[in-house]
Amino acid sequence: MVSKVRIGIVGSRFQADCIATSVKAMPEEMEVVAVASPTKGNAEAFAQRHAIPRFYSDYREMLSDPEIEMISITAPNRLHAQMTIDAARAGKHVVCEKPLCVTLEEADAMIDACAKAGVLLMYAEELFFAPKYVKAKQMADEGAFGRIHLVKQGEKHSGPHSEWFWDVNQSGGGALMDLGCHGIAFCWWFLGKQKIKSVYAQLSTQVNAARTQGDDEAITIIEFENGAVGMVESSWNRPGGMDDSIEVFGDKGQTYADMLMGNALPTYSEVGFGYAVEKAASTKGWTYPVFEEHWNYGFPQEMRHFARCVRGKETPISDGETGRVVQEVLYAAYASAGLGRKIALPFRPRGIAKPIDLWKKPELARAAL
């Protein structure tokens, strides 16, 4: 029998919990054997909570563990590139959470490092594995909707789990960087990974100006080579829980999918209860507690796929190049918002410290055209 893929997780917060729980849901394929977090006590507490045998305060020490085959990176965006390069040099396959990194130069360095080391670089985009969205794509690929001309994806909630997201120097941007990367990847994947012609974006900071320099509302329009359009709505200003949905329109039909509402229990409680859904601040009154939440998101299926890729059973459907495509569109979207115009692709400005600078400093975007 082929052995389980042994995984080390970098990070100990919300996304790390999702990964550890998802791996346990697929015990025949993989197991988490170590976790690393620099925050005092976090790695040990995480290891105890998930029955993980080893924990480290320094991820570089974990990389020297010969048992680990694959690293799952759930750290702040600004750390993704160096952690990936270090993991590659240690001979570990890498799963990197979205966005892939902060700059295009980092994306290229990550891809190059993994290629030179002969390890896989896999980009964690769970929407490629969310059951409802996978079914919608299957129907589209079968021709159910004819020629698809519009794909919409929206993710909206009350804001990120960790404080570092609000700091553009750590995250690289705002809601577009945090949530829009999902929709960009989804539209590109759904439409067959075809060439992107142009990007237009409208960004604003509507509610959280005292908390962040980043955008908390973003609308991004992506024009594809065949004339189809992708529309991505991203918001940190929706209280009440996660809202993640898609709409697909073709000349022969359409479909709609709400990731969580079809798997929720309409509930009223005057006293509240433990947990309803991600981002829900209260469980009093009317709420919509979900079941099989991680499965609805696609996390277990995603990690199973990546484990099978390590074993050579499958080929990654989301890799470093996927993350790089998203990164370029993020650049173009921030530049579009800064200049108030459509940006044609390819758009590969060099020397940009972080994508949001292309919005805040339009002269940088102008110089790149």
Secondary structure, DSSP 8 states (H G I E B T S, - for coil): ----EEEEEE--SHHHHHHHHHHHT-TTTEEEEEEE-SSTTHHHHHHHHHT-SEEESSHHHHHT-TT--EEEE-S-GGGHHHHHHHHHHTT-EEEEESS--SSHHHHHHHHHHHHHHT--EEEE-GGGT-HHHHHHHHHHHTTTTSSEEEEEEEEE-S--SSGGGG-HHHHSSSHIIIIIHHHHHHHHHHTTS--EEEEEEEEE--S-TTT-SS-SEEEEEEEETTS-EEEEEEES---SS-EEEEEEEETTEEEEEETTGGGB--EEESS--S--STT----SEEE--BSSHHHHHTHHHHHHHHHHHHTTSS--SSBHHHHHHHHHHHHHHHHHHHHTS-EES----SS-S-TTHHHH-HHHHHHH-
